Amino acid sequence: MKTRVLIAALVVGGLLCCGIISTDVLSKETLKEAKGLHYQNGMDPVKIQTFEADAKFNPARMKTPKLSVTTPPKRTVTPTPAPTIAPKMEPTTAPVMKPTVTASPTPVVSGLYKLRGVQWDQYPVRFYIDPAAAGVEAGSVIHEVEGALESWDAAVEVDLVESAGTTSTTGGMNGRNEVFWTTFTNTGTIGTTTVYYTGDMITEADIKLNSNLPWGVDADGEGSGDALTDRFDVRNIVTHEAGHAFGLGDLYETSAVDLTMYGYSTRGQVKKISLGTGDIAGIRALYGS
């Protein structure tokens, strides 16, 4: 494999999780309308009253010269104008902006392979390996994992993958592509692959394997060695998970039972080590022949 520097993208738009299974809005307020009514002190409607006064006739004064009595004009009481109450201003509520939703990648399915709709645009893809919890000698684990990754590299002309050495990790999005063993809650799951992507381009992929299960290494590649008695072969499972890391999906059709990307596996199985016709067609659909 040629040595190249991978420039990792930092923005992540989403993630996909794949695995292999063991057969064992803000509401709009109603606008309130203010009527043209005037209120005094903000309470009752203003009541306006007019008072009038007249001079009254006095009979005892009849023999006296009649005096001209000028009746003052009627007095009109002008009501005190009601204070003008400024209308209450309702606060303006800024509209809530909805986050932009990135559409999920569209998968492509043929009779031989399934594409998840995402792929790498920079390679070789560098993988770190943490063999600590595999329960198998570290050197053997590293050799088998590198062999599993290399099987996909050999199927295309580009330098697709490169080993970056060992690491100690707990997983998660950390800018490194990692293969490691850890405890799974579901004992029926052998391994999972988490792919981080932005748009339709993968930026990181982590392969996580179940340390609760027994693991082994097939010495002769035929599955008959004692090391694989009642155990899962490291290279067999990692080859399948690596397919997810490069953009391929699980197959569950009966016709795909012998392919690497078939979604089920058993203890002692090693046939996923060798890519089938559909596996090769799928990886070449992504990265060329």
MIBATI-960459 format. One line per 8 residues: their letters; for each residue z, x, y of N, C-alpha, C. Coordinates in Angstrom, 3 decimals, decimal comma. Example, Ala and Ser with C-alpha at 12.3 -4.5 7.8 and 13.67 -1.06 7.14 Angstrom:
! MIBATI-960459
AS = 7,800/13,190/-5,690/7,800/12,300/-4,500/7,800/13,200/-3,300  7,080/12,850/-2,250/7,140/13,670/-1,060/7,870/12,900/0,030
***
This chain:
! MIBATI-960459
MKTRVLIA = 0,000/0,833/-1,194/0,000/0,000/0,000/0,000/0,868/1,244  -0,823/0,526/2,217/-0,911/1,310/3,447/0,278/1,025/4,335  0,688/2,034/5,075/1,833/1,871/5,972/1,356/1,371/7,326  1,892/0,227/7,759/1,583/-0,313/9,075/2,861/-0,821/9,715  2,836/-1,000/11,003/4,001/-1,511/11,711/3,808/-2,990/11,919  4,734/-3,821/11,484/4,667/-5,258/11,675/5,328/-5,627/12,986  4,613/-6,326/13,826/5,179/-6,801/15,085/5,653/-8,213/14,842  6,950/-8,439/14,767/7,493/-9,743/14,421/7,523/-10,646/15,634
ALVVGGLL = 7,073/-11,892/15,460/7,149/-12,878/16,536/8,579/-13,348/16,659  9,018/-13,664/17,889/10,398/-14,030/18,133/10,605/-15,530/18,273  9,527/-16,280/18,574/9,681/-17,702/18,792/9,432/-18,433/17,493  10,320/-19,324/17,114/10,205/-20,025/15,853/10,034/-21,507/16,127  8,985/-22,106/15,573/8,745/-23,512/15,829/9,300/-24,412/14,745  9,652/-23,884/13,586/10,154/-24,733/12,528/10,374/-23,946/11,268  10,697/-24,623/10,164/10,871/-23,914/8,912/10,444/-24,803/7,764  10,065/-24,162/6,659/9,740/-24,857/5,428/10,599/-24,268/4,326
CCGIISTD = 11,077/-25,098/3,433/11,847/-24,604/2,300/11,133/-24,993/1,017  10,953/-24,033/0,125/10,329/-24,295/-1,167/11,211/-23,692/-2,245  11,063/-24,173/-3,446/11,886/-23,613/-4,508/11,270/-23,824/-5,865  11,901/-23,242/-6,862/11,472/-23,442/-8,245/12,654/-24,028/-8,985  12,389/-24,998/-9,854/13,444/-25,777/-10,493/13,539/-25,413/-11,961  14,775/-25,291/-12,426/14,987/-25,004/-13,836/14,896/-26,288/-14,628  14,246/-26,235/-15,810/14,187/-27,439/-16,632/15,529/-27,686/-17,262  16,432/-26,740/-17,175/17,783/-27,008/-17,583/18,328/-27,714/-16,174
VLSKETLK = 16,696/-42,664/23,238/15,911/-42,902/24,550/16,672/-43,608/25,679  16,606/-43,208/26,520/17,331/-43,764/27,692/16,836/-45,181/28,000  17,738/-46,259/28,144/17,334/-47,626/28,450/17,132/-47,843/29,940  16,214/-48,763/30,361/15,918/-49,031/31,765/16,857/-50,094/32,286  17,566/-49,820/33,452/18,485/-50,762/34,032/17,721/-51,853/34,756  18,296/-53,099/34,790/17,695/-54,199/35,515/17,911/-54,002/37,007  16,875/-54,156/37,806/16,978/-53,981/39,240/17,719/-55,159/39,842  18,767/-54,890/40,614/19,562/-55,932/41,239/19,006/-56,239/42,629
EAKGLHYQ = 18,766/-57,514/42,905/18,204/-57,917/44,198/19,301/-58,406/45,124  19,336/-57,870/46,346/20,343/-58,269/47,335/19,789/-59,410/48,183  20,497/-60,576/48,219/20,065/-61,735/48,995/20,406/-61,531/50,475  19,765/-62,335/51,359/20,019/-62,205/52,796/21,224/-62,987/53,248  22,357/-62,792/52,686/23,605/-63,460/53,057/24,501/-62,490/53,793  25,215/-63,030/54,795/26,148/-62,190/55,556/27,567/-62,557/55,168  28,360/-61,577/54,997/29,736/-61,799/54,593/30,682/-61,133/55,580  31,818/-61,810/55,833/32,840/-61,268/56,726/33,865/-60,519/55,896
NGMDPVKI = 34,058/-59,282/56,283/34,998/-58,434/55,545/34,633/-58,356/54,063  33,380/-58,585/53,838/32,936/-58,465/52,454/33,434/-59,558/51,555  33,917/-60,703/52,138/34,477/-61,759/51,289/33,735/-63,065/51,479  34,359/-64,029/52,269/33,771/-65,357/52,409/32,607/-65,353/53,387  31,690/-66,333/53,259/30,616/-66,467/54,251/31,201/-66,772/55,626  30,565/-66,254/56,667/31,053/-66,458/58,043/30,911/-67,940/58,423  31,992/-68,515/58,907/31,956/-69,914/59,360/31,976/-69,907/60,888  30,944/-70,479/61,536/30,826/-70,472/62,989/31,156/-71,875/63,524
QTFEADAK = 32,153/-71,973/64,446/32,559/-73,257/65,034/32,379/-73,205/66,560  31,974/-74,374/67,230/31,806/-74,469/68,678/32,820/-75,474/69,232  33,632/-75,085/70,268/34,650/-75,958/70,864/34,177/-76,423/72,235  34,329/-77,760/72,590/33,969/-78,317/73,899/35,187/-79,033/74,523  35,438/-78,917/75,958/36,583/-79,563/76,645/36,075/-80,435/77,798  36,635/-81,735/77,993/36,248/-82,662/79,061/37,488/-83,017/79,905  37,301/-83,299/81,309/38,406/-83,799/82,163/38,633/-85,264/81,848  39,927/-85,744/81,809/40,240/-87,113/81,431/40,614/-87,949/82,672
FNPARMKT = 40,292/-89,266/82,745/40,590/-90,193/83,850/42,082/-90,486/83,889  42,696/-90,474/85,234/44,120/-90,733/85,410/44,258/-91,969/86,307  44,684/-93,204/85,849/44,765/-94,414/86,655/45,761/-94,318/87,786  46,821/-93,588/87,749/47,851/-93,469/88,784/47,290/-92,879/90,062  46,236/-92,356/90,056/45,672/-91,708/91,226/44,536/-92,531/91,829  44,503/-93,852/91,537/43,409/-94,675/92,026/43,437/-94,870/93,538  44,703/-95,036/94,254/44,828/-95,316/95,672/44,667/-94,077/96,517  44,725/-93,080/96,028/44,525/-91,821/96,750/43,054/-91,569/96,847
PKLSVTTP = 42,753/-90,886/97,977/41,330/-90,602/98,098/40,794/-89,986/96,804  39,697/-90,543/96,585/39,091/-90,049/95,339/38,530/-88,662/95,553  38,984/-87,910/94,846/38,518/-86,526/94,929/37,361/-86,329/93,972  36,489/-85,618/94,524/35,389/-85,273/93,633/35,865/-84,243/92,620  35,712/-84,639/91,508/36,134/-83,720/90,434/34,876/-83,163/89,766  34,846/-81,956/89,918/33,694/-81,289/89,279/34,080/-80,907/87,845  33,376/-81,519/87,045/33,656/-81,201/85,632/32,985/-79,876/85,276  33,836/-79,019/84,899/33,230/-77,721/84,521/32,243/-77,913/83,380
PKRTVTPT = 31,300/-77,141/83,455/30,328/-77,260/82,359/30,979/-77,034/80,989  30,372/-77,702/80,090/30,913/-77,532/78,740/30,887/-76,063/78,347  31,959/-75,777/77,768/32,136/-74,384/77,405/31,712/-74,162/75,951  30,832/-73,291/75,847/30,358/-72,982/74,492/31,015/-71,692/74,019  31,618/-71,806/72,894/32,264/-70,626/72,308/31,239/-69,914/71,423  30,967/-68,743/71,880/30,008/-67,937/71,096/30,742/-67,231/69,959  30,333/-67,486/68,796/31,047/-66,843/67,670/30,861/-65,330/67,681  31,887/-64,727/67,201/31,805/-63,264/67,069/30,796/-62,924/65,985
PAPTIAPK = 29,837/-62,122/66,351/28,826/-61,812/65,329/29,458/-61,107/64,133  29,009/-61,494/63,008/29,528/-60,862/61,783/29,018/-59,439/61,702  29,872/-58,561/61,240/29,413/-57,169/61,106/28,297/-57,072/60,077  27,386/-56,219/60,373/26,275/-56,016/59,449/26,711/-55,067/58,334  26,593/-55,554/57,151/26,992/-54,736/56,000/25,752/-54,035/55,462  25,795/-52,719/55,509/24,654/-51,962/54,986/24,540/-52,178/53,473  23,347/-52,413/52,988/23,200/-52,626/51,535/23,620/-51,387/50,765  24,239/-51,632/49,631/24,699/-50,531/48,800/23,508/-49,869/48,130
MEPTTAPV = 23,428/-48,570/48,261/22,317/-47,826/47,680/22,637/-47,480/46,235  21,788/-47,909/45,348/21,973/-47,568/43,943/21,528/-46,125/43,711  22,300/-45,348/42,916/21,890/-43,958/42,644/20,582/-43,923/41,868  19,799/-42,948/42,190/18,525/-42,774/41,489/18,760/-41,953/40,235  18,365/-42,499/39,108/18,550/-41,805/37,833/17,273/-41,086/37,454  17,394/-39,770/37,283/16,219/-38,989/36,902/15,809/-39,366/35,490  14,524/-39,461/35,224/14,091/-39,801/33,865/14,448/-38,705/32,880  14,798/-39,123/31,676/15,140/-38,162/30,621/13,845/-37,672/29,974
MKPTVTAS = 13,672/-36,370/29,971/12,469/-35,797/29,388/12,654/-35,654/27,885  11,742/-36,223/27,105/11,815/-36,096/25,650/11,267/-34,743/25,219  11,939/-34,088/24,250/11,425/-32,795/23,791/10,052/-32,942/23,152  9,250/-31,916/23,305/7,927/-31,923/22,692/8,063/-31,689/21,189  7,487/-32,567/20,420/7,575/-32,470/18,962/6,316/-31,788/18,428  6,543/-30,680/17,741/5,417/-29,967/17,143/5,079/-30,597/15,796  3,852/-30,979/15,650/3,435/-31,606/14,396/3,560/-30,629/13,236  3,973/-31,147/12,088/4,099/-30,298/10,907/2,722/-29,831/10,454
PTPVVSGL = 2,648/-28,622/9,903/1,363/-28,129/9,404/0,806/-29,063/8,339  -0,495/-29,205/8,314/-1,140/-30,082/7,343/-1,432/-29,329/6,053  -0,851/-29,764/4,926/-1,120/-29,072/3,660/-2,528/-29,369/3,156  -3,065/-28,434/2,390/-4,381/-28,588/1,777/-4,194/-28,474/0,269  -4,721/-29,434/-0,464/-4,540/-29,439/-1,908/-5,895/-29,416/-2,593  -6,057/-28,530/-3,540/-7,244/-28,526/-4,384/-6,772/-28,747/-5,815  -7,690/-28,736/-6,745/-7,294/-28,894/-8,132/-6,613/-27,658/-8,700  -6,651/-26,538/-7,937/-6,134/-25,276/-8,452/-4,959/-24,716/-7,660
YKLRGVQW = -4,812/-25,144/-6,409/-3,746/-24,585/-5,577/-3,382/-25,566/-4,470  -2,245/-25,289/-3,811/-1,799/-26,087/-2,674/-1,424/-25,146/-1,530  -2,025/-25,363/-0,371/-1,695/-24,584/0,824/-0,703/-25,376/1,669  0,349/-24,722/2,135/1,357/-25,408/2,922/0,958/-25,606/4,380  -0,154/-25,012/4,813/-0,594/-25,166/6,193/-0,106/-24,082/7,124  0,579/-23,067/6,577/1,036/-21,933/7,382/0,664/-20,640/6,676  0,495/-19,560/7,447/0,182/-18,264/6,854/0,537/-17,153/7,822  0,495/-15,920/7,337/0,746/-14,755/8,177/-0,528/-14,379/8,922
DQYPVRFY = -0,369/-13,915/10,169/-1,535/-13,395/10,888/-1,372/-11,906/11,184  -0,208/-11,348/10,792/0,010/-9,900/10,935/0,527/-9,359/9,613  -0,081/-8,337/9,130/0,341/-7,736/7,854/-0,046/-6,269/7,846  0,543/-5,483/6,951/1,324/-5,917/5,789/2,655/-6,560/6,165  3,067/-7,514/5,346/4,353/-8,180/5,510/5,405/-7,322/4,817  6,392/-6,891/5,564/7,392/-5,968/5,017/8,614/-6,731/4,499  8,981/-6,464/3,246/10,115/-7,137/2,620/11,242/-6,150/2,332  12,469/-6,571/2,653/13,681/-5,827/2,300/14,285/-6,480/1,058
IDPAAAGV = 14,920/-5,676/0,223/15,478/-6,176/-1,039/16,975/-5,883/-1,098  17,755/-6,909/-1,454/19,191/-6,737/-1,675/19,489/-7,117/-3,127  19,645/-6,118/-4,027/19,827/-6,400/-5,459/21,280/-6,577/-5,866  22,208/-6,542/-4,910/23,631/-6,423/-5,212/24,159/-7,489/-6,174  23,776/-8,749/-5,979/24,376/-9,827/-6,772/23,514/-10,294/-7,929  22,498/-9,525/-8,282/21,586/-9,961/-9,345/22,195/-9,837/-10,731  23,193/-8,981/-10,877/23,792/-8,774/-12,200/22,950/-7,885/-13,083  21,976/-7,196/-12,489/21,085/-6,282/-13,212/21,105/-4,958/-12,464
EAGSVIHE = 20,847/-3,879/-13,180/20,839/-2,544/-12,549/19,913/-2,557/-11,336  20,421/-2,043/-10,203/19,732/-2,159/-8,914/18,322/-1,585/-8,946  18,159/-0,412/-9,567/16,842/0,214/-9,604/15,817/-0,662/-10,317  16,244/-1,317/-11,389/15,341/-2,192/-12,125/14,958/-3,417/-11,292  15,933/-3,956/-10,586/15,658/-5,125/-9,744/14,641/-4,775/-8,668  14,840/-3,644/-8,006/13,924/-3,238/-6,932/12,511/-3,052/-7,471  12,408/-2,401/-8,622/11,101/-2,168/-9,239/10,400/-3,485/-9,559  11,144/-4,454/-10,114/10,558/-5,735/-10,501/10,165/-6,580/-9,285
VEGALESW = 10,986/-6,566/-8,261/10,666/-7,327/-7,047/9,416/-6,757/-6,375  9,357/-5,433/-6,272/8,180/-4,809/-5,666/6,923/-5,120/-6,479  7,059/-5,158/-7,803/5,922/-5,490/-8,652/5,470/-6,934/-8,444  6,424/-7,830/-8,244/6,095/-9,235/-8,011/5,321/-9,407/-6,707  5,752/-8,719/-5,670/5,070/-8,798/-4,371/3,681/-8,162/-4,445  3,591/-7,062/-5,171/2,331/-6,326/-5,281/1,255/-7,142/-6,016  1,663/-8,042/-6,894/0,677/-8,830/-7,638/-0,160/-9,697/-6,697  0,439/-10,186/-5,623/-0,303/-10,966/-4,633/-1,159/-10,054/-3,762
DAAVEVDL = -0,650/-8,883/-3,441/-1,405/-7,912/-2,647/-2,680/-7,502/-3,370  -2,580/-7,349/-4,698/-3,729/-6,893/-5,491/-4,841/-7,933/-5,560  -4,526/-9,191/-5,242/-5,527/-10,249/-5,361/-6,405/-10,378/-4,118  -6,061/-9,690/-3,041/-6,836/-9,778/-1,794/-7,192/-8,376/-1,316  -8,151/-8,296/-0,403/-8,594/-6,984/0,080/-7,691/-6,422/1,164  -7,000/-7,272/1,914/-6,126/-6,782/2,988/-4,859/-6,202/2,386  -4,186/-5,329/3,135/-2,880/-4,824/2,719/-1,849/-5,897/3,072  -1,589/-6,782/2,141/-0,796/-7,970/2,428/0,697/-7,716/2,489
VESAGTTS = 1,205/-6,810/1,666/2,649/-6,656/1,558/3,041/-5,192/1,466  4,282/-4,923/1,862/4,807/-3,558/1,845/6,319/-3,616/1,657  6,855/-2,719/0,845/8,298/-2,665/0,651/8,939/-1,915/1,818  10,001/-2,513/2,370/10,703/-1,899/3,505/12,010/-1,251/3,073  12,289/-1,235/1,747/13,520/-0,622/1,266/14,594/-1,660/1,007  15,816/-1,200/0,858/16,934/-2,086/0,525/17,702/-2,497/1,770  18,499/-3,541/1,594/19,297/-4,053/2,704/20,516/-4,756/2,153  21,462/-5,052/3,003/22,598/-5,903/2,674/22,522/-7,088/3,617
TTGGMNGR = 22,466/-8,290/3,066/22,191/-9,443/3,920/22,921/-10,682/3,440  23,092/-11,621/4,353/23,593/-12,953/4,010/22,518/-13,996/4,299  21,321/-13,536/4,617/20,213/-14,444/4,867/20,201/-14,976/6,280  19,335/-15,943/6,514/19,215/-16,523/7,847/18,119/-15,847/8,641  17,756/-16,456/9,749/16,686/-15,935/10,582/17,180/-14,725/11,366  16,785/-13,560/10,928/17,251/-12,322/11,553/16,112/-11,347/11,847  14,868/-11,824/11,783/13,730/-10,959/12,089/13,285/-10,083/10,940  13,895/-10,270/9,736/13,506/-9,463/8,576/13,182/-10,378/7,402
NEVFWTTF = 12,173/-9,998/6,645/11,815/-10,721/5,425/12,637/-10,132/4,283  13,394/-10,970/3,589/14,360/-10,443/2,630/14,295/-11,171/1,284  14,595/-10,414/0,230/14,747/-10,959/-1,118/16,169/-10,630/-1,548  16,959/-11,646/-1,872/18,358/-11,386/-2,208/18,918/-12,482/-3,111  20,055/-12,187/-3,734/20,754/-13,119/-4,616/22,021/-13,618/-3,932  22,296/-14,907/-4,113/23,492/-15,494/-3,519/23,896/-16,725/-4,321  25,086/-17,239/-4,064/25,595/-18,399/-4,795/24,882/-19,678/-4,362  24,456/-20,478/-5,328/23,845/-21,773/-5,078/24,822/-22,870/-5,505
TNTGTIGT = 24,842/-23,955/-4,764/25,639/-25,107/-5,165/24,993/-25,821/-6,341  23,665/-25,942/-6,290/22,918/-26,611/-7,355/22,520/-25,585/-8,416  23,127/-25,683/-9,577/22,852/-24,706/-10,632/21,494/-24,926/-11,282  20,808/-26,047/-10,968/19,493/-26,288/-11,530/18,385/-25,622/-10,744  18,717/-25,029/-9,612/17,721/-24,341/-8,792/17,786/-22,845/-9,055  16,661/-22,273/-9,440/16,618/-20,840/-9,737/16,484/-20,036/-8,446  15,612/-20,482/-7,544/15,402/-19,757/-6,292/14,745/-20,651/-5,251  14,870/-20,281/-4,007/14,214/-20,989/-2,912/13,628/-19,968/-1,945
TTVYYTGD = 12,605/-20,397/-1,230/11,999/-19,554/-0,201/11,988/-20,319/1,109  12,549/-19,737/2,141/12,555/-20,337/3,473/11,538/-19,608/4,330  10,611/-20,371/4,892/9,562/-19,808/5,734/9,765/-20,288/7,166  9,894/-19,362/8,096/9,990/-19,690/9,512/8,604/-19,516/10,127  8,200/-20,464/10,952/6,853/-20,380/11,498/6,813/-20,942/12,911  5,789/-20,567/13,656/5,508/-21,142/14,960/4,041/-21,521/14,969  3,745/-22,783/15,350/2,383/-23,271/15,187/2,066/-23,319/13,704  1,039/-22,590/13,295/0,729/-22,495/11,871/0,850/-21,060/11,368
MITEADIK = 1,571/-20,225/12,123/1,724/-18,828/11,751/3,164/-18,516/11,328  3,300/-17,907/10,168/4,615/-17,520/9,662/5,134/-16,326/10,444  6,415/-16,379/10,796/7,037/-15,256/11,501/8,119/-14,568/10,659  8,624/-15,283/9,644/9,641/-14,687/8,769/9,726/-15,497/7,489  10,045/-14,810/6,384/10,214/-15,498/5,102/11,341/-14,836/4,323  12,237/-15,649/3,769/13,365/-15,145/2,972/13,346/-15,782/1,586  13,434/-14,942/0,562/13,494/-15,410/-0,821/14,934/-15,285/-1,300  15,523/-16,423/-1,676/16,927/-16,455/-2,084/16,999/-16,875/-3,552
LNSNLPWG = 17,721/-16,112/-4,367/17,797/-16,350/-5,808/19,243/-16,659/-6,216  19,394/-17,510/-7,199/20,701/-18,037/-7,582/21,498/-17,025/-8,419  22,550/-16,505/-7,837/23,359/-15,494/-8,535/24,270/-16,116/-9,589  24,361/-17,444/-9,623/25,164/-18,102/-10,655/24,471/-18,106/-12,013  23,164/-17,867/-12,000/22,388/-17,886/-13,236/22,269/-16,483/-13,819  22,045/-16,367/-15,114/21,886/-15,044/-15,738/20,480/-14,497/-15,501  20,398/-13,225/-15,117/19,117/-12,591/-14,822/18,884/-11,411/-15,743  17,617/-11,122/-15,981/17,275/-9,986/-16,821/15,914/-9,429/-16,459
VDADGEGS = 15,559/-8,329/-17,120/14,271/-7,673/-16,880/13,568/-7,518/-18,216  12,344/-7,998/-18,279/11,556/-7,882/-19,497/10,924/-6,497/-19,550  11,330/-5,708/-20,507/10,877/-4,321/-20,581/9,410/-4,188/-20,926  8,878/-5,069/-21,810/7,499/-4,903/-22,258/6,526/-5,936/-21,676  7,006/-6,829/-20,851/6,134/-7,803/-20,215/5,726/-8,958/-21,099  6,301/-9,048/-22,290/5,931/-10,129/-23,206/7,086/-11,093/-23,461  8,226/-10,809/-22,876/9,352/-11,720/-23,017/10,085/-11,651/-24,330  9,868/-10,603/-25,111/10,495/-10,534/-26,434/11,674/-9,564/-26,479
GDALTDRF = 11,932/-8,909/-25,338/13,022/-7,936/-25,324/14,390/-8,605/-25,289  15,398/-7,902/-25,777/16,756/-8,436/-25,802/17,283/-8,729/-24,400  16,771/-8,006/-23,406/17,261/-8,182/-22,038/17,002/-9,584/-21,506  16,034/-10,302/-22,103/15,706/-11,633/-21,604/16,278/-12,755/-22,462  17,133/-12,455/-23,402/17,735/-13,498/-24,222/18,586/-14,402/-23,345  18,169/-15,652/-23,223/18,883/-16,654/-22,425/19,029/-16,238/-20,959  18,015/-15,527/-20,431/18,062/-15,074/-19,036/16,747/-15,382/-18,323  16,798/-15,389/-16,982/15,598/-15,565/-16,175/15,058/-14,203/-15,791
DVRNIVTH = 13,756/-14,016/-15,998/13,132/-12,739/-15,693/12,943/-12,584/-14,183  13,410/-11,454/-13,649/13,362/-11,210/-12,202/11,929/-11,282/-11,673  11,006/-10,540/-12,294/9,642/-10,504/-11,771/8,968/-11,869/-11,905  9,221/-12,580/-12,981/8,607/-13,888/-13,201/8,941/-14,860/-12,066  10,209/-14,907/-11,700/10,646/-15,860/-10,673/10,256/-15,390/-9,272  10,403/-14,103/-8,987/10,081/-13,604/-7,646/8,586/-13,722/-7,362  7,750/-13,562/-8,394/6,303/-13,725/-8,175/6,004/-15,141/-7,690  6,639/-16,123/-8,300/6,454/-17,511/-7,875/6,942/-17,706/-6,433
EAGHAFGL = 8,144/-17,229/-6,143/8,706/-17,420/-4,800/7,897/-16,685/-3,733  7,349/-15,548/-4,097/6,515/-14,805/-3,144/5,273/-15,607/-2,773  4,753/-16,405/-3,719/3,626/-17,276/-3,408/3,968/-18,218/-2,265  5,198/-18,756/-2,275/5,652/-19,605/-1,166/5,717/-18,802/0,133  6,222/-17,582/0,045/6,383/-16,745/1,234/5,047/-16,449/1,905  3,954/-16,489/1,145/2,624/-16,224/1,712/1,877/-17,499/2,099  2,449/-18,684/1,786/1,840/-19,921/2,248/1,383/-20,886/1,180  1,707/-20,627/-0,091/1,296/-21,524/-1,177/2,420/-22,489/-1,535
GDLYETSA = 2,031/-23,679/-2,020/3,008/-24,689/-2,394/3,129/-24,835/-3,893  4,148/-25,589/-4,322/4,373/-25,845/-5,750/3,300/-26,770/-6,320  3,000/-26,565/-7,588/2,109/-27,445/-8,339/2,917/-28,072/-9,466  2,703/-29,369/-9,713/3,450/-30,046/-10,767/2,543/-30,768/-11,759  1,235/-30,658/-11,561/0,309/-31,289/-12,490/0,351/-30,582/-13,848  0,147/-31,331/-14,901/0,141/-30,754/-16,248/-0,917/-29,668/-16,379  -2,032/-29,841/-15,689/-3,114/-28,860/-15,765/-2,733/-27,521/-15,148  -1,633/-27,492/-14,371/-1,215/-26,257/-13,694/-0,061/-25,572/-14,404
VDLTMYGY = 0,283/-26,021/-15,593/1,480/-25,543/-16,263/1,477/-24,033/-16,507  0,307/-23,417/-16,626/0,248/-21,980/-16,893/0,063/-21,132/-15,631  0,032/-21,764/-14,475/-0,154/-21,018/-13,228/1,175/-20,527/-12,675  1,104/-19,474/-11,894/2,304/-18,912/-11,272/2,984/-19,932/-10,358  2,208/-20,742/-9,647/2,787/-21,680/-8,688/3,200/-23,012/-9,308  3,200/-23,110/-10,629/3,761/-24,294/-11,274/5,253/-24,335/-10,957  5,759/-25,534/-10,603/7,101/-25,616/-10,017/8,281/-25,572/-10,951  8,076/-25,389/-12,270/9,194/-25,319/-13,209/9,166/-24,000/-13,972
STRGQVKK = 10,336/-23,566/-14,403/10,417/-22,353/-15,204/11,552/-22,490/-16,210  11,589/-21,602/-17,185/12,633/-21,615/-18,205/13,156/-20,197/-18,414  14,259/-20,098/-19,086/14,821/-18,788/-19,415/13,898/-18,085/-20,402  13,703/-16,807/-20,176/12,844/-16,022/-21,042/11,373/-16,097/-20,684  10,990/-16,940/-19,775/9,573/-17,075/-19,405/9,105/-15,875/-18,591  7,868/-15,412/-18,882/7,299/-14,288/-18,131/5,850/-14,528/-17,707  5,268/-15,681/-18,057/3,846/-15,887/-17,776/3,515/-15,997/-16,289  4,500/-16,260/-15,434/4,239/-16,328/-14,001/3,981/-14,940/-13,398
ISLGTGDI = 4,275/-13,894/-14,143/4,033/-12,537/-13,652/2,547/-12,328/-13,358  1,687/-12,866/-14,210/0,241/-12,717/-14,049/-0,327/-13,922/-13,302  -1,041/-13,680/-12,204/-1,625/-14,771/-11,432/-2,747/-15,436/-12,215  -2,798/-16,768/-12,120/-3,870/-17,512/-12,759/-5,030/-17,723/-11,793  -6,071/-18,379/-12,294/-7,264/-18,607/-11,478/-6,933/-19,373/-10,201  -6,109/-20,411/-10,296/-5,735/-21,191/-9,118/-4,897/-20,395/-8,138  -3,997/-19,554/-8,653/-3,165/-18,724/-7,783/-4,011/-17,771/-6,959  -4,958/-17,150/-7,616/-5,841/-16,189/-6,938/-6,729/-16,911/-5,912
AGIRALYG = -7,248/-18,087/-6,303/-8,084/-18,866/-5,372/-7,284/-19,265/-4,140  -6,004/-19,615/-4,337/-5,173/-20,026/-3,215/-4,871/-18,910/-2,246  -4,491/-17,738/-2,777/-4,142/-16,631/-1,882/-5,380/-16,130/-1,153  -6,560/-16,212/-1,807/-7,801/-15,782/-1,157/-8,259/-16,799/-0,101  -7,902/-18,057/-0,296/-8,220/-19,066/0,715/-7,459/-18,776/2,010  -6,309/-18,116/1,880/-5,492/-17,778/3,045/-5,864/-16,436/3,670  -6,125/-15,422/2,820/-6,266/-14,070/3,328/-7,588/-13,391/2,942  -8,512/-14,134/2,385/-9,807/-13,572/2,036/-9,808/-12,967/0,649
S = -11,007/-12,732/0,127/-11,134/-12,186/-1,225/-10,906/-10,685/-1,236
***
